[in-house]
């Protein structure tokens, strides 16, 4: 065998071993546990699965999870776009500080995020007396869960858009401004078409994190069954009560929602690969 053929053979062998190692790792760490969740969820049949997710506390948890995601995702989408627009299209004092603050939720524990809101809005918190006097509930209620979800999902949209908008520069917006276009028209007709795929990508990531958040929500929710338990919290409660069939049923539903997000993301990458590549994905 020539040196060239030997090098090609070794390269192929190395590549094959790396691929097999990657497949084995992903299979062991992700695919096998995920498959076991669905297997356990349907172990006792479809009727038992339907009964588990139709139980009042489970339905309340599912409704709350979807409601919190429906509230937090649009808010973070709007705020993320605004932050990315300000950072990439304008110069102002404190820009680097704003970028750092956007990244803070990446570096702090979600449990700490939940504690922050509990210390502010809990009964013994800074605003606790005022909230009680005005009969306003934030901690151990839906508003607190929304706030906790907002802080842990805050960076996703902005962090998807900032590199994309920086790479695009300001030339098109400045040209439109020179022609007399108002700011809102510049955004709708110039900026938004250029960032739409990056924005959608960020929204998908935000939605996935919002539905699956556990730590911050666990602290601020109070674990009130039927009221403040989201799907991840409901899974924990059912599992701790040794109600494994119901726990895995709710867990499989939560995993299914995550897989739907993954499928949408994959279809997005498949149908619009060129645009996403240009966006850095």
TORVEXPA-403878 format. One record per residue: residue number from 1; residue in one letter; y, z, x of N, C-alpha, C, O in turn. Coordinates in pm, whole numbers, plus 50000, padded with zeros to 5 digits. Each point is the difference from the previous one (the first is absolute). Example, Ala and Ser with C-alpha at 12.3 -4.5 7.8 and 13.67 -1.06 7.14 Angstrom:
ATOM  bavo  lofi    n.v    n.w    n.u   ca.v   ca.w   ca.u    c.v    c.w    c.u    o.v    o.w    o.u
ATOM     1     A  49431  50780  51319  50119  50000  49911  50120  50000  50090  49998  50066  50104
ATOM     2     S  50107  49862  49861  50119  50006  50082  50109  50073  49923  50111  50017  50051
END
This chain:
ATOM  bavo  lofi    n.v    n.w    n.u   ca.v   ca.w   ca.u    c.v    c.w    c.u    o.v    o.w    o.u
ATOM     1     X  49880  50000  50085  50120  50000  49915  50124  50000  50088  50010  50077  50096
ATOM     2     X  50085  49835  49870  50123  49992  50079  50086  50122  49975  49981  50075  49904
ATOM     3     X  50115  49944  50187  50089  50115  49988  50079  49993  49869  50025  50102  49935
ATOM     4     X  50015  49774  50028  50079  49984  49877  49917  50036  49877  50047  50074  49914
ATOM     5     X  49830  49874  50079  49914  50030  49886  49966  50149  49994  49991  50059  49892
ATOM     6     X  49989  50000  50226  49971  50143  50005  50117  50081  49946  49981  50098  49928
ATOM     7     X  50140  49862  50107  50120  50070  49954  50013  49989  49848  50034  50096  49932
ATOM     8     X  49937  49781  50016  50008  49979  49856  49896  50085  49928  50029  50061  49896
ATOM     9     X  49849  49944  50161  49892  50079  49940  50035  50148  49999  49977  50070  49901
ATOM    10     X  50078  49979  50210  50039  50140  50007  50114  50030  49903  50003  50106  49938
ATOM    11     X  50090  49799  50050  50110  50019  49908  49949  50008  49856  50046  50084  49923
ATOM    12     X  49859  49829  50042  49945  50000  49865  49924  50130  49974  50013  50060  49893
ATOM    13     X  49909  49983  50205  49924  50124  49986  50093  50119  49982  49976  50086  49915
ATOM    14     X  50129  49919  50164  50097  50109  49990  50067  50000  49863  50015  50104  49936
ATOM    15     X  50025  49777  50020  50064  49989  49869  49906  50045  49889  50040  50072  49909
ATOM    16     X  49833  49886  50099  49902  50037  49899  49980  50151  49996  49994  50060  49893
ATOM    17     X  49995  50002  50225  49981  50144  50006  50121  50074  49942  49984  50100  49929
ATOM    18     X  50135  49851  50101  50120  50063  49947  50007  49988  49848  50035  50096  49931
ATOM    19     X  49930  49786  50017  50000  49980  49855  49898  50091  49933  50029  50064  49899
ATOM    20     X  49850  49942  50158  49895  50085  49943  50040  50148  50006  49974  50075  49906
ATOM    21     X  50090  49964  50204  50045  50139  50012  50107  50032  49895  49999  50107  49940
ATOM    22     X  50092  49798  50040  50106  50020  49900  49940  50009  49860  50040  50086  49921
ATOM    23     X  49866  49825  50047  49936  50001  49869  49924  50132  49978  50008  50060  49893
ATOM    24     X  49919  49983  50209  49925  50125  49990  50094  50119  49979  49971  50089  49920
ATOM    25     X  50139  49911  50152  50097  50111  49988  50061  50003  49861  50006  50106  49936
ATOM    26     X  50042  49778  50016  50061  49994  49867  49897  50034  49893  50031  50069  49903
ATOM    27     X  49846  49880  50115  49896  50029  49902  49969  50148  49991  49981  50054  49891
ATOM    28     X  50012  50012  50225  49966  50142  50004  50114  50087  49950  49977  50096  49927
ATOM    29     X  50145  49871  50112  50114  50085  49968  50056  49973  49862  50049  50092  49934
ATOM    30     X  49945  49783  50019  50067  49963  49875  49904  49951  49892  49996  50057  49891
ATOM    31     X  49928  49838  50139  49921  49934  49896  49892  50092  49944  49985  50010  49878
ATOM    32     X  49940  50056  50209  49891  50087  49954  50051  50117  49916  49945  50024  49892
ATOM    33     X  50159  50049  50152  50053  50108  49913  50054  49947  49867  49980  50062  49896
ATOM    34     X  50089  49823  50108  50055  49944  49877  49889  49959  49904  50009  50024  49880
ATOM    35     X  49887  49915  50175  49886  49961  49916  49933  50123  49940  49955  49997  49885
ATOM    36     X  50038  50112  50192  49937  50121  49948  50079  50059  49884  49942  50057  49908
ATOM    37     X  50191  49931  50096  50083  50050  49890  49965  49925  49871  49981  50063  49896
ATOM    38     X  50012  49805  50110  49969  49922  49880  49855  50024  49955  49971  50002  49881
ATOM    39     X  49941  50015  50215  49860  50028  49965  49988  50131  49924  49931  50006  49898
ATOM    40     X  50135  50099  50152  49995  50129  49933  50071  49996  49865  49958  50067  49905
ATOM    41     X  50149  49853  50086  50074  49993  49874  49914  49944  49887  50013  50041  49885
ATOM    42     X  49898  49864  50148  49918  49935  49897  49854  50045  50006  49913  49937  49940
ATOM    43     X  50061  50173  50131  49862  50047  50013  49938  50033  49865  49882  49974  49977
ATOM    44     X  50198  50083  49935  49947  50043  49869  50027  49897  49890  49984  50030  49882
ATOM    45     X  50055  49851  50156  50017  49894  49903  50145  49979  49959  50087  50083  50026
ATOM    46     X  49936  49804  49908  50135  49962  49958  50055  50095  49895  50120  50028  49998
ATOM    47     X  49793  50021  49914  50046  50090  49894  50057  50129  50058  50103  50050  49956
ATOM    48     X  49828  50004  50145  50049  50122  50063  50132  49975  50074  50089  50085  50001
ATOM    49     X  49922  49797  50060  50125  49965  50068  50116  49993  49900  50107  50055  50025
ATOM    50     X  49871  49877  49863  50105  49988  49897  50037  50137  49945  50118  50028  49977
ATOM    51     X  49782  50058  50003  50029  50134  49949  50084  50079  50099  50089  50076  49960
ATOM    52     X  49883  49908  50169  50073  50075  50102  50146  49960  50008  50088  50085  50013
ATOM    53     X  49940  49785  49978  50139  49956  50012  50074  50004  49865  50121  49982  49995
ATOM    54     X  49804  50042  49896  50062  50011  49868  50030  50144  49963  50067  50026  49900
ATOM    55     X  49886  50067  50181  50025  50141  49975  50150  50026  50004  50069  49941  50083
ATOM    56     X  49985  50146  49829  50147  50017  49988  50072  50026  50131  50104  49940  50026
ATOM    57     X  49843  50149  50059  50067  50030  50127  50000  49879  50092  50097  49975  50071
ATOM    58     X  49793  49948  49926  49992  49880  50084  50100  49896  49951  50068  49936  50081
ATOM    59     X  49941  50046  49787  50096  49903  49946  50143  50041  50032  50084  49916  50030
ATOM    60     X  49943  50214  49964  50134  50048  50034  50031  49974  50148  50112  49964  50034
ATOM    61     X  49789  50056  50053  50019  49975  50143  50024  49852  50028  50086  49965  50081
ATOM    62     X  49837  49949  49852  50017  49856  50018  50139  49957  49953  50069  49925  50068
ATOM    63     X  49971  50123  49815  50132  49965  49946  50111  50048  50092  50097  49927  50024
ATOM    64     X  49891  50196  50027  50104  50054  50088  50008  49921  50130  50110  49971  50048
ATOM    65     X  49776  49994  50009  49999  49922  50124  50070  49866  49982  50082  49961  50082
ATOM    66     X  49885  49969  49811  50061  49870  49974  50149  50014  49969  50080  49915  50039
ATOM    67     X  49956  50192  49889  50141  50021  49967  50083  50028  50124  50108  49944  50018
ATOM    68     X  49840  50144  50069  50072  50033  50124  50016  49875  50087  50107  49978  50057
ATOM    69     X  49787  49941  49953  50011  49876  50077  50101  49905  49937  50077  49935  50071
ATOM    70     X  49923  50056  49795  50093  49910  49931  50145  50042  50018  50090  49916  49993
ATOM    71     X  49932  50213  50029  50137  50049  50023  50040  49988  50146  50108  49951  50032
ATOM    72     X  49804  50094  50057  50036  50011  50142  50005  49864  50069  50084  49979  50088
ATOM    73     X  49829  49928  49875  49997  49870  50069  50129  49922  49978  50058  49952  50098
ATOM    74     X  49991  50031  49778  50128  49927  49984  50118  50068  50069  50087  49933  50056
ATOM    75     X  49916  50202  49939  50111  50070  50066  49998  49975  50149  50104  49970  50060
ATOM    76     X  49779  50041  50002  49991  49977  50144  50020  49853  50035  50048  49969  50109
ATOM    77     X  49917  49941  49801  50026  49858  50024  50150  49975  50008  50048  49935  50093
ATOM    78     X  50026  50116  49809  50146  49980  49998  50065  50068  50119  50083  49939  50069
ATOM    79     X  49881  50186  49956  50061  50074  50111  49960  49941  50135  50081  49997  50093
ATOM    80     X  49793  49957  49918  49956  49940  50124  50073  49871  50031  50038  49976  50115
ATOM    81     X  49982  49941  49783  50075  49876  50019  50144  50031  50039  50056  49937  50089
ATOM    82     X  50004  50161  49842  50139  50037  50032  50013  50050  50143  50094  49964  50071
ATOM    83     X  49811  50121  49970  50005  50054  50136  49981  49889  50103  50072  49995  50100
ATOM    84     X  49832  49915  49876  49976  49891  50094  50121  49907  50006  50038  49954  50108
ATOM    85     X  50023  50018  49778  50120  49916  49994  50112  50063  50081  50065  49932  50081
ATOM    86     X  49959  50198  49898  50107  50068  50071  49977  50000  50151  50093  49977  50078
ATOM    87     X  49783  50049  49963  49969  50012  50142  50007  49866  50072  50048  49993  50113
ATOM    88     X  49904  49901  49823  49989  49871  50068  50121  49909  49982  50024  49913  50084
ATOM    89     X  50050  50107  49810  50111  49908  49972  50138  50060  50025  50101  49931  49989
ATOM    90     X  49903  50197  50044  50129  50067  50020  49994  50091  50122  49893  50050  50037
ATOM    91     X  50221  49970  50024  50014  50095  50110  50083  50118  49951  50107  49982  49941
ATOM    92     X  49844  50139  50084  50072  50118  49954  49957  50119  50084  49890  50000  50056
ATOM    93     X  50195  50102  49955  49963  50120  50076  49880  50069  49935  49993  50012  49878
ATOM    94     X  49914  50032  50205  49884  50070  49948  49884  49911  49962  49905  50046  49937
ATOM    95     X  50099  49825  50101  49890  49910  49965  49868  50047  50061  49898  50003  49931
ATOM    96     X  50105  50034  50195  49878  50046  50066  49946  50129  49937  49879  50020  49993
ATOM    97     X  50211  50065  49961  49959  50122  49932  49930  49967  49869  49899  50062  49965
ATOM    98     X  50155  49841  49962  49938  49959  49874  49859  49945  50024  49908  50030  49924
ATOM    99     X  50076  49889  50181  49866  49947  50032  49904  50113  50032  49884  49999  49957
ATOM   100     X  50165  50101  50117  49916  50114  50035  49959  50079  49875  49885  50041  49987
ATOM   101     X  50210  49979  49922  49970  50074  49878  49898  49927  49913  49917  50064  49936
ATOM   102     X  50090  49804  50062  49902  49922  49922  49860  50022  50054  49903  49998  49925
ATOM   103     X  50086  50021  50207  49870  50018  50063  49946  50142  49992  49884  50024  50034
ATOM   104     X  50199  50071  49922  49957  50141  49998  49872  50022  49921  49912  50072  50048
ATOM   105     X  50073  49870  49831  49874  50024  49925  49875  49954  50073  49891  50050  49970
ATOM   106     X  50121  49857  50125  49885  49960  50079  49953  50111  50094  49883  50008  50035
ATOM   107     X  50210  50078  50006  49970  50096  50105  49974  50141  49949  49941  50081  50072
ATOM   108     X  50102  49950  49806  49975  50135  49949  49879  50000  49908  49968  49898  49938
ATOM   109     X  49966  50215  50053  49884  50013  49912  50042  49992  49854  50104  50055  49964
ATOM   110     X  49819  49877  49952  50032  50000  49856  50007  50140  49941  50077  50025  49907
ATOM   111     X  49843  50067  50147  50006  50139  49952  50138  50059  50025  50054  50072  49916
ATOM   112     X  50003  49897  50199  50135  50047  50031  50101  49940  49902  50092  50068  49955
ATOM   113     X  49890  49805  50011  50088  49935  49903  49994  50072  49866  50104  50023  49937
ATOM   114     X  49775  50012  50020  49989  50075  49875  50065  50137  50008  50064  50045  49904
ATOM   115     X  49920  50022  50211  50062  50131  50018  50152  49992  49996  50066  50091  49950
ATOM   116     X  49989  49800  50102  50146  49983  50000  50053  50006  49857  50098  50070  49973
ATOM   117     X  49838  49859  49937  50047  49997  49861  49970  50132  49929  50075  50042  49913
ATOM   118     X  49815  50022  50126  49968  50129  49939  50104  50105  50040  50038  50083  49918
ATOM   119     X  50007  49913  50207  50102  50094  50046  50136  49972  49936  50083  50091  49989
ATOM   120     X  49940  49786  49971  50126  49965  49934  49997  50030  49851  50093  50060  49946
ATOM   121     X  49798  49899  49987  49999  50000  49854  49901  50098  49938  49991  50009  49878
ATOM   122     X  49934  50065  50204  49909  50100  49947  50075  50118  49941  50122  50012  50015
ATOM   123     X  49805  50076  49916  50063  50116  49935  50075  50088  50099  50102  50059  49966
ATOM   124     X  49847  49950  50157  50066  50080  50104  50079  49912  50097  50044  50048  50105
ATOM   125     X  49976  49826  49860  50068  49907  50088  50151  50009  49991  50055  50081  49926
ATOM   126     X  50011  49834  50152  50146  50002  50007  50065  49978  49863  50098  50066  49966
ATOM   127     X  49847  49841  49956  50058  49967  49870  49916  50056  49885  50022  49963  49884
ATOM   128     X  49883  50125  50148  49908  50050  49899  50069  50071  49885  49970  49972  49884
ATOM   129     X  50121  50120  50147  50069  50077  49895  50080  49908  49908  49998  50016  49878
ATOM   130     X  50073  49889  50182  50082  49908  49918  49913  49914  49911  50034  49977  49884
ATOM   131     X  49854  49974  50169  49910  49917  49921  49939  50080  49885  49988  49948  49889
ATOM   132     X  49973  50177  50138  49944  50083  49894  50104  50029  49893  49969  50000  49881
ATOM   133     X  50155  50024  50161  50107  50030  49904  50027  49882  49909  50041  50018  49885
ATOM   134     X  49938  49860  50164  50025  49880  49920  49872  49938  49946  50000  49888  49949
ATOM   135     X  49889  50185  50064  49871  49957  49947  49961  49861  50053  49957  49913  49925
ATOM   136     X  50061  50069  50206  49963  49874  50065  49881  50026  50091  50005  50088  50086
ATOM   137     X  49889  49837  49895  49879  50017  50081  49986  49882  50095  49994  49884  49958
ATOM   138     X  50000  50147  50170  49974  49897  50102  49870  50032  50072  49908  49919  50001
ATOM   139     X  50085  50201  50059  49873  50043  50060  49898  50025  49890  50033  50050  49893
ATOM   140     X  49841  49916  50135  49890  50015  49905  50022  49918  49873  49959  50039  49891
ATOM   141     X  50106  49848  50126  50025  49909  49888  50009  49858  50055  50000  49979  50121
ATOM   142     X  50007  49924  49787  50001  49860  50040  50116  49964  50094  49978  49925  50095
ATOM   143     X  50146  50124  49884  50109  49965  50094  49968  50037  50145  50031  49923  50091
ATOM   144     X  49908  50192  49930  49965  50040  50137  49896  49908  50060  50006  49968  50119
ATOM   145     X  49897  49990  49800  49897  49908  50049  50062  49867  50037  49963  49941  50102
ATOM   146     X  50130  50012  49816  50068  49874  50031  50079  50012  50130  49995  49910  50084
ATOM   147     X  50077  50201  49933  50078  50020  50123  49910  50004  50123  50031  49940  50102
ATOM   148     X  49856  50132  49888  49907  50008  50113  49944  49863  50033  49983  49966  50117
ATOM   149     X  49987  49956  49780  49947  49865  50023  50107  49910  50060  49970  49916  50086
ATOM   150     X  50153  50101  49871  50110  49919  50054  50017  50021  50150  50020  49905  50075
ATOM   151     X  49973  50221  49968  50027  50024  50142  49887  49948  50088  50028  49950  50110
ATOM   152     X  49847  50059  49846  49891  49952  50087  49990  49848  49999  49944  49941  50093
ATOM   153     X  50111  49994  49804  49996  49853  49995  50132  49937  50040  50014  49878  49998
ATOM   154     X  50083  50204  50036  50135  49949  50031  50004  49891  50107  50074  49903  49982
ATOM   155     X  49850  50106  50128  50021  49903  50109  49940  49862  49977  50040  49905  50068
ATOM   156     X  49864  50080  49840  49917  49880  50002  50077  49871  49975  49983  49903  50075
ATOM   157     X  50101  50093  49822  50074  49877  49971  50103  49974  50109  50010  49888  50051
ATOM   158     X  50067  50214  49984  50104  49982  50101  49941  49956  50133  50054  49912  50066
ATOM   159     X  49835  50149  49974  49940  49969  50129  49934  49862  50001  49982  49942  50107
ATOM   160     X  49981  50006  49777  49950  49863  49994  50114  49900  50012  49983  49893  50058
ATOM   161     X  50133  50142  49886  50110  49904  49991  50090  49999  50123  50055  49895  50036
ATOM   162     X  49963  50220  50028  50097  50007  50111  49967  49901  50111  50089  49924  50040
ATOM   163     X  49787  50072  50015  49972  49902  50106  50015  49856  49951  50048  49914  50074
ATOM   164     X  49911  50060  49802  50010  49866  49945  50146  49957  49989  50034  49889  50041
ATOM   165     X  50050  50195  49905  50141  49965  49981  50075  49994  50133  50094  49922  50016
ATOM   166     X  49863  50160  50080  50061  49991  50133  49967  49867  50067  50086  49940  50065
ATOM   167     X  49790  50013  49920  49960  49873  50060  50071  49882  49935  50021  49897  50064
ATOM   168     X  50017  50117  49810  50068  49890  49931  50148  49993  50034  50063  49896  49983
ATOM   169     X  49992  50217  50064  50141  50000  50038  50092  50003  49880  49957  50022  49886
ATOM   170     X  50172  49955  50140  50101  50008  49895  50068  49866  49972  50092  49993  49919
ATOM   171     X  49864  49902  50147  50073  49873  49993  50009  49946  49858  50107  49956  49957
ATOM   172     X  49782  50046  49968  50002  49942  49866  50092  50079  49907  50075  49942  49922
ATOM   173     X  49917  50191  50086  50088  50083  49916  50147  49979  50038  50085  49992  49912
ATOM   174     X  49943  50000  50217  50139  49980  50042  50052  49864  49956  50117  49986  49965
ATOM   175     X  49796  49913  50037  50041  49867  49953  50031  50003  49852  50099  49942  49956
ATOM   176     X  49816  50125  49965  50024  50011  49856  50128  50077  49972  50076  49966  49908
ATOM   177     X  49948  50140  50171  50122  50078  49983  50123  49916  50032  50102  50010  49933
ATOM   178     X  49888  49907  50170  50111  49911  50036  50032  49903  49887  50116  49963  49980
ATOM   179     X  49781  49994  49948  50019  49907  49888  50049  50069  49873  50023  49935  49898
ATOM   180     X  49993  50197  50109  50059  50072  49889  49901  50063  49904  50040  50046  49893
ATOM   181     X  49833  49957  50140  49901  50059  49910  50013  50152  50000  50018  50060  50106
ATOM   182     X  49974  50003  49776  50004  50147  49995  49872  50060  50055  49899  49932  50015
ATOM   183     X  50107  50198  50015  49887  50067  50064  49872  49993  49919  49894  49974  50056
ATOM   184     X  50114  50050  49811  49878  49999  49919  49935  49863  49996  49878  49988  49996
ATOM   185     X  50206  49906  50004  49946  49864  49999  49936  49967  50136  49897  49931  50006
ATOM   186     X  50163  50116  50101  49943  49979  50133  49861  50063  50008  49906  49941  50054
ATOM   187     X  50083  50181  49890  49871  50067  50005  49895  49926  49917  49888  49977  50047
ATOM   188     X  50148  49984  49831  49903  49938  49909  49957  49861  50045  49884  49963  49983
ATOM   189     X  50208  49960  50074  49971  49860  50028  49976  49970  50146  49949  49893  50034
ATOM   190     X  50087  50200  50054  49980  49975  50144  49900  50100  50060  49899  49960  50057
ATOM   191     X  50132  50169  49929  49917  50101  50066  49865  50018  49932  49896  49999  50066
ATOM   192     X  50104  50018  49802  49875  50031  49930  49893  49893  50017  49885  50036  50023
ATOM   193     X  50147  49834  49967  49893  49901  50023  49940  50008  50140  49883  49966  50019
ATOM   194     X  50195  50077  50078  49949  50008  50137  49912  50123  50025  49920  50001  50094
ATOM   195     X  50095  50102  49821  49927  50123  50025  49895  50029  49892  49937  50106  50002
ATOM   196     X  50044  49801  49902  49920  50033  49882  49856  50038  50034  49944  50090  49938
ATOM   197     X  49996  49842  50162  49861  50032  50032  49988  50131  50075  49906  50076  49978
ATOM   198     X  50188  49951  50111  50001  50129  50067  50025  50113  49901  49942  50107  50011
ATOM   199     X  50146  49868  49891  50028  50099  49897  49876  50028  49917  49967  50116  49974
ATOM   200     X  49963  49779  49985  49878  50018  49920  49895  50076  50080  49930  50086  49945
ATOM   201     X  50059  49883  50182  49904  50070  50087  50033  50149  50006  49911  50084  49989
ATOM   202     X  50216  49948  50029  50042  50139  50003  49976  50072  49869  49961  50117  49999
ATOM   203     X  50061  49813  49890  49977  50060  49868  49852  50032  49980  49966  50105  49945
ATOM   204     X  49945  49805  50100  49857  50025  49988  49958  50123  50080  49922  50082  49951
ATOM   205     X  50130  49932  50170  49969  50117  50082  50054  50127  49936  49934  50104  50001
ATOM   206     X  50187  49888  49943  50060  50115  49934  49918  50043  49880  49976  50119  49979
ATOM   207     X  49980  49784  49942  49921  50030  49881  49867  50066  50037  49957  50096  49937
ATOM   208     X  49978  49851  50166  49872  50057  50043  50017  50145  50045  49918  50086  49966
ATOM   209     X  50186  49941  50111  50024  50137  50048  50040  50092  49885  49958  50116  49996
ATOM   210     X  50122  49833  49911  50045  50083  49888  49883  50047  49915  49997  50116  49958
ATOM   211     X  49907  49796  50015  49887  50039  49917  49903  50092  50073  49931  50080  49936
ATOM   212     X  50062  49909  50195  49902  50078  50075  50055  50126  50065  49923  50071  50065
ATOM   213     X  50206  49959  49920  50058  50114  50068  49938  50132  49952  49982  50022  49880
ATOM   214     X  49987  50064  50214  49936  50127  49967  50081  50120  50050  50035  50088  49921
ATOM   215     X  49997  49916  50210  50055  50120  50061  50130  50048  49938  50009  50114  49956
ATOM   216     X  50093  49799  50039  50130  50039  49947  49991  50035  49852  50060  50097  49955
ATOM   217     X  49865  49823  49971  49985  50023  49856  49924  50129  49973  50030  50071  49904
ATOM   218     X  49872  49959  50180  49921  50122  49983  50088  50124  50008  49978  50096  49926
ATOM   219     X  50119  49903  50163  50086  50117  50019  50096  50018  49883  50018  50111  49951
ATOM   220     X  50043  49782  50004  50108  50008  49901  49950  49998  49857  50075  50033  49908
ATOM   221     X  49799  49927  50070  49952  49979  49863  49959  50128  49930  50015  50011  49878
ATOM   222     X  49934  50087  50196  49950  50121  49938  49859  49989  49946  49946  50099  49951
ATOM   223     X  49993  49783  50058  49861  49979  49956  49978  50042  49855  49900  50066  49969
ATOM   224     X  50190  49898  49943  49984  50033  49858  49916  49891  49935  50044  49886  49987
ATOM   225     X  49836  50149  49972  49908  49901  49945  50055  49943  49870  50050  50071  49913
ATOM   226     X  49940  49797  50079  50048  49932  49881  50150  49976  49999  50052  49934  49910
ATOM   227     X  50019  50120  50191  50146  49985  50004  50050  49945  50133  50071  49899  50002
ATOM   228     X  49893  50166  50109  50056  49959  50129  49894  49957  50101  50031  49980  50117
ATOM   229     X  49846  50007  49839  49895  49950  50091  49998  49848  49999  49977  49938  49897
ATOM   230     X  50048  50003  50220  49982  49855  50014  49852  49972  50027  49920  50093  50008
ATOM   231     X  50045  49782  50005  49859  49966  50022  49943  50062  50128  49889  50054  49994
ATOM   232     X  50179  49941  50120  49944  50067  50119  49979  50150  49979  49900  50055  50046
ATOM   233     X  50195  50011  49885  49985  50143  49975  49887  50027  49902  49927  50098  50014
ATOM   234     X  50058  49815  49887  49892  50016  49904  49863  49987  50067  49906  50072  49966
ATOM   235     X  50084  49836  50129  49875  49986  50076  49968  50130  50073  49886  50045  49999
ATOM   236     X  50215  50014  50065  49977  50125  50072  49955  50110  49906  49906  50074  50031
ATOM   237     X  50159  49939  49854  49965  50105  49904  49856  49984  49952  49923  50096  49997
ATOM   238     X  50041  49782  49965  49865  49975  49949  49895  50026  50108  49894  50055  49972
ATOM   239     X  50137  49904  50149  49904  50021  50109  49982  50149  50030  49888  50045  50023
ATOM   240     X  50221  50030  49977  49991  50143  50026  49925  50074  49890  49945  50108  50022
ATOM   241     X  50052  49833  49859  49925  50059  49889  49856  49949  49996  49925  50030  49907
ATOM   242     X  50036  49895  50196  49864  49944  50011  49969  49901  49888  49883  49973  49970
ATOM   243     X  50221  49972  49971  49982  49894  49900  50005  49867  50074  50096  49923  49988
ATOM   244     X  49799  50051  50089  50001  49888  50092  50006  49865  49930  50069  49909  50046
ATOM   245     X  49861  50078  49842  49999  49871  49930  50140  49961  49956  50042  49887  50019
ATOM   246     X  50030  50208  49921  50136  49972  49954  50094  49978  50118  50088  49914  49995
ATOM   247     X  49894  50165  50113  50085  49986  50118  49987  49861  50060  50100  49936  50033
ATOM   248     X  49776  50017  49981  49979  49868  50058  50044  49889  49905  50041  49893  50045
ATOM   249     X  49952  50131  49825  50047  49900  49904  50151  49978  50014  50047  49887  50007
ATOM   250     X  50028  50224  49997  50146  49987  50017  50033  49945  50139  50092  49920  50014
ATOM   251     X  49832  50122  50087  50023  49950  50136  49975  49850  50008  50073  49928  50067
ATOM   252     X  49823  50025  49863  49970  49857  50003  50110  49921  49930  50033  49888  50041
ATOM   253     X  50022  50169  49852  50111  49932  49932  50122  49990  50090  50067  49897  50004
ATOM   254     X  49961  50212  50068  50112  49999  50095  49974  49900  50112  50091  49927  50040
ATOM   255     X  49786  50070  50011  49965  49903  50103  50009  49858  49946  50040  49909  50072
ATOM   256     X  49922  50072  49802  50010  49868  49939  50144  49951  49992  50027  49882  50024
ATOM   257     X  50065  50208  49943  50141  49962  49998  50048  49960  50139  50078  49906  50015
ATOM   258     X  49874  50166  50086  50036  49965  50138  49943  49863  50037  50066  49922  50068
ATOM   259     X  49812  50051  49888  49938  49870  50030  50073  49886  49929  50012  49891  50055
ATOM   260     X  50037  50135  49825  50080  49898  49930  50125  49968  50081  50037  49883  50015
ATOM   261     X  50027  50221  50038  50117  49978  50086  49963  49918  50122  50074  49911  50042
ATOM   262     X  49809  50119  50016  49953  49926  50117  49972  49853  49966  50032  49911  50078
ATOM   263     X  49909  50066  49805  49972  49862  49958  50131  49922  49981  50010  49885  50042
ATOM   264     X  50088  50178  49895  50129  49934  49981  50063  49969  50135  50054  49891  50020
ATOM   265     X  49938  50204  50073  50053  49979  50135  49928  49884  50069  50064  49916  50064
ATOM   266     X  49803  50078  49922  49922  49893  50063  50035  49864  49940  50015  49902  50072
ATOM   267     X  49998  50093  49795  50038  49874  49934  50139  49957  50043  50027  49881  50019
ATOM   268     X  50061  50217  49996  50135  49969  50047  49996  49938  50139  50069  49902  50026
ATOM   269     X  49851  50156  50063  49990  49948  50136  49934  49863  50001  50036  49914  50081
ATOM   270     X  49868  50066  49830  49928  49872  49996  50087  49887  49946  50000  49889  50055
ATOM   271     X  50073  50137  49839  50079  49895  49936  50132  49976  50070  50055  49889  49994
ATOM   272     X  49997  50213  50072  50133  49987  50061  49994  50043  50146  50088  50071  50048
ATOM   273     X  49808  49885  50022  49980  50040  50138  50115  49961  50091  50038  50076  50089
ATOM   274     X  50018  49805  49891  50109  49954  50087  50123  50088  49986  50062  50040  50099
ATOM   275     X  49973  49990  49774  50118  50083  49980  49981  50142  50053  50092  50058  50057
ATOM   276     X  49787  49997  49923  49974  50133  50049  49995  50004  50151  50040  50099  50062
ATOM   277     X  49910  49794  49999  50000  49993  50146  50143  50001  50051  50030  50063  50101
ATOM   278     X  50056  49866  49830  50140  49998  50039  50063  50137  49980  50097  50035  50068
ATOM   279     X  49848  50042  49837  50051  50135  49975  49942  50104  50093  50035  50118  49994
ATOM   280     X  49874  49837  50094  49943  50092  50097  49869  50060  49959  49956  50097  50062
ATOM   281     X  49977  49850  49834  49871  50053  49954  49890  49902  50036  49883  50024  49971
END
